[in-house]
């Protein structure tokens, strides 16, 4: 997701200061009504009324039984509602608890069996107040006064507009089939491979799409407008990748001249650093939207105005952020980190946002140089607040803080410590191979990096992910000795750090007790490597 702007920082802090509610647990916990069944496939049929904020449809949920159970939880947020549920062609009853529908199947299901339910739903979905951060349905008019509709619901949950098992840990293993029925003057753009359009007697048309890969529920999208599609291809690491640039009809020329080049540059870079684009079967599509952007899998939402920067700004204040299109790079980076590798709980959202923010750094390095990339990374540190741990509380649908910039700086420091870009790249590719098309937790990611780097990085992960304290490197020079230790950190924190003594490079291995380095002579200038997100103080040391 695009980085939330400063306007939302205060409101986010207020929300996180409130006690957790029953709703938080219903959304965030893999409870007994969810844990006994595994979603295999969604078949989603959507009928939006484009002239009003009304939507109806059906969703067939195919599932596998993991353990015996007879009541399952399906989520649907008000003012939307579930009208009826069919199981083996018979209507089911349910108990509704807030947005959770606890549906009775009236018999205990047998482990390893496969089954399905059909859900009918309708209502007026919540309208987005400030998409994509405060999401829902975005109903707008294009420059010609015509309907332009979209959806964004990360964090809020896909159940804001269609019924599903709204928990990040369970993606439909076999994908999704989506149909959208709208007036024939409009186009409907969704995820995955476009199949065909069926004409209906009432002069409406039904658009058919198929997603073959697992997908986050919040990534499933709907875009309606007067769109045209520009087709293209990219010869990548798994062969020919189908590309589509879907824009409003009057922006066709802009897209032809601008987006093609930017998308292919991104793909070249990210396939080098992360491995093959994860969803060749579904293709890569970028869709013009009225809001800034969103990582909708295989249908990236784009509203950056066909221009470099972040809506015309440089988030690093270095000038480097104006050299490339932030939305194309950042949101596409999520195809690897967020969509391919997906956190099972939003508490671990740093996996999505930290690695994806670091993809911006790698993109700059790939097309410019390391100095520019490092300068950009240091520039975005100004957005770090250190008011919350990066890892949030589990089981209550709540993320931590500073997942973007602090997460990227953590990854960058680990890269410095590994001190071998070939190994670092193998780790990034290996993460996508090992955890691709799966849901994971932070511990799994941490242990993989530790194993592949052969370095004990656990104290570093604990310090930066599970604490708000930024370590301070306390230095003092005594004649030909350099004394040093870590302060403002966990008691067991230790992290090697590169320093320059009269421009000569040294690697220190500070701990929370004083250590020393013998120098050839008294130094005139001592600097810590600015690639490390730490503070440096020169003072009298005490054990």
Secondary structure by P-SEA (a helix, b strand, c coil): cccccccaaaaaaaaaaccccaaaaaacccccccccccccccbbbbbbccccccccbbbbbbbbbcccccbbbbbbcccccccccccccbbbbbbbcccccccccccccccccccbbbbbccccccccccccccccbbbbbcccccbbbbccccccccccccccccccccccccbbbbbbbccccbbbbbcccccccccccccbbbbbbbbccccccccccccccbbbbbbbcccccccbbbbbbbccccaaaaaaacaaaaaaaaaaaaaacccccccccccbbbbbccccccccccbbbbcccccccccccccccccccccccaaaaaaaaacccccccccccccccccccaaaaaaaaaaaaacccaaaaaaaaaaaccccccccccccccccccccccccaaaaaaaaaaaaaaccaaaaaaaaaaaaaacccccccaaaaaaaaaaaacccaaaaaaaaccccbbbbbbbbbcccbbbcccccccccbbbbbbbbcccbbbbbbccccbbbbbcccccccccccccccbbbbbccccc
